């Protein structure tokens, strides 16, 4: 075992502890005990005293690492469940067709902390941003998955489209793929993408 000047050590064959003052050779070290006396010891008769932080036991960094790993595993699990649920959407990756999911658990990890008004606001901001990106990228069709629920988000999307995007046509998306009233299909007109 290698020691450095300033290391705290415990004696194997004696009681007590001390601090390394000088390393005389590979096999002998000068130690100052707690009473201030210096004595020469063999390195084989000494054990370094480590503090708890060097073991990372019950400290904040270790807890944060564990929590980060747990959150990462939960996110991977949720992503896997989502991908299985909407596996049929994998075919729609080209620029002619884009699918966005506005379910709050997909958009925001800690959605339980949000009020209903904050949830709708977050969903609508995401929708408007994705719609504008789709228009800029000249996407021809956009499927917005909003779910059935009470119809609040679907109504807000309709109002937004009607008031601010009058050239865009929209309708319920395929019932077979998205359920009855669970998604809206938006056709971006030629005037918007040209």
Secondary structure, DSSP 8 states (H G I E B T S, - for coil): ----TT-EEEESSSS-EEEEEEE-SSSEEEEEETTS-EEEEEGGGEEE---HHHHT-S-HHHHHHHHHHHHHHHHHHHHHHHHHHTGGGGG--STTEEEEE--HHHH-TTGGGS-HHHHHHHHHHHHHHHHHHHHHTT-SEEEEE--STTSHHHHHHHHHHHHH-TT-EEEE--HHHH-TTSEEEEE--HHHH-
